[in-house]
Amino acid sequence: MENLIIRKASVDDARGKGYVHYQSWIETYTGLFPDDVMSRLSLDKSIEIAQNHPENTYVAIVEDKIIGFACYLESRDEDLEDAGEISAIYILKKFQGLGIGKKLMEVCYKELEKYSVISLWVLKSNMKSVGFYKRQGFTPDGKVKILHGEEVIRMIKYLDGGSL
């Protein structure tokens, strides 16, 4: 995609990031999460949440519009030492499959290069995302959580050549 810009987020990006988060949930999780969970989604709430931690976020922009974003941080999982985490990656459906997700992941890897491993959590039934993460070198490590009644699995990628 030739007119793609990937840059660090700023507080001014909250509306665009919030829209991508909200719309991506509708596009991705309808039918995967219960209807009562989906009915509680709110664009305003997504925009409010999007104001948090712009310093740990990259946005993908096409024609002056945010079409995707990825967030990274030190792993929140107590059982992982020396680990970073991709805490979110969302891309509007019409821009998926164009290499944007891979580019967002790559800039996050650079930010997390001080760690030996990167983790992320993904809805087990979201096979499209699980496949994407596998193509990026992530492997399920057997850890499972329940989110809104659905299984979420942890996947990890070793940056230092290690393995499970």
RAUR-V141255 format. One record per pair of residues at least 24 apart in sequence whose C-alpha atoms are under 10 Angstrom apart, sorted by the first residue. I is the first residue (numbers start at 1). J is the second residue. Records with the same first field share a line. If there is no record, write none. Layout:
BEGIN
I: J  J
END
This chain:
BEGIN
1: 62  95  98  99  100
2: 62
3: 61  62  63  64
4: 60  61  62  63  64  66  67  100
5: 59  60  61  62  63  64  65  66  100
6: 58  59  60  61  62  66  68  69  100  103  104  107
7: 57  58  59  60  61  69  104  107
8: 54  55  56  57  58  59  60  69  70  71  107
9: 51  53  54  55  56  57  58  59  60  66  69  70  71
10: 51  52  53  54  55  56  57  58  59
11: 50  51  52  53  54  55
12: 51  54
13: 47  50  51  54  59  65  66
14: 46  47  48  49  50  51  52  54  66
15: 43  44  46  47  48  49  50  51  66
16: 46  47  50  59  61  65  66  67  68  69
17: 46  47  48  49  50  51  54  57  58  59  60  65  66  67  68  69  70  90  91
18: 42  43  44  45  46  47  48  49  50  51  66  69
19: 43  44  45  46  47  50  66  67  68  92
20: 46  47  50  65  66  67  68  69  89  90  91  92  93
21: 46  47  49  50  67  68  69  88  89  90  91  92
22: 46  47  90  92
23: 90  91  92  93
24: 67  68  89  90  91  92  93
25: 90  92
27: 92  93
28: 90  91  92  93  126  128  129
29: 123  125  126
32: 123  124  125  126  150
33: 123  125  147  148  149  150
34: 148  149  150
36: 148
37: 148  149
56: 86  87  108  111
57: 86  87  88  89  104  107  108
58: 89  104  105  107  108
59: 89  90  91  104
60: 90  91  100  101  103  104
61: 100
62: 95
66: 91  92
67: 91  92  93  94  95  96  100
68: 92  93  95  96  100  101  104
69: 100  101  104  105
70: 101  103  104  105  107  108
71: 104  105  108
72: 105  107  108  109  111  112  118  119  120
73: 108  111  112  118  119
74: 112  115  118  119
75: 115  117  118  119  120
76: 119
77: 119  120  154
80: 117  118  119
81: 115  116  117
82: 114  115  116  117  118
83: 112  113  114  115  116  117  118  119  156  157  158  159
84: 108  109  111  112  113  114  115  116  117  118  119  120  156  157
85: 109  112  115  117  118  119  120  121  156  157
86: 112  118  119  120  121  156
87: 119  120  121  122
88: 120  121  122
89: 120  129
97: 132
101: 132  133  136
102: 132  133  135  136
105: 133  136
106: 136
109: 159
112: 159
113: 159  160
114: 159  160
115: 158  159  160
116: 157  158  159  160  161  162
117: 156  157  158  159  160  161  162  163
118: 155  156  157  158  159
119: 154  155  156  157  158
120: 152  153  154  155  156  157
121: 145  151  152  153  154  155  156
122: 151  152  153  154  155
123: 147  150  151  152  153  154
124: 150  151  152  153  154
125: 150  151  152  153
126: 152
130: 155
133: 157
139: 163  164
140: 164
END
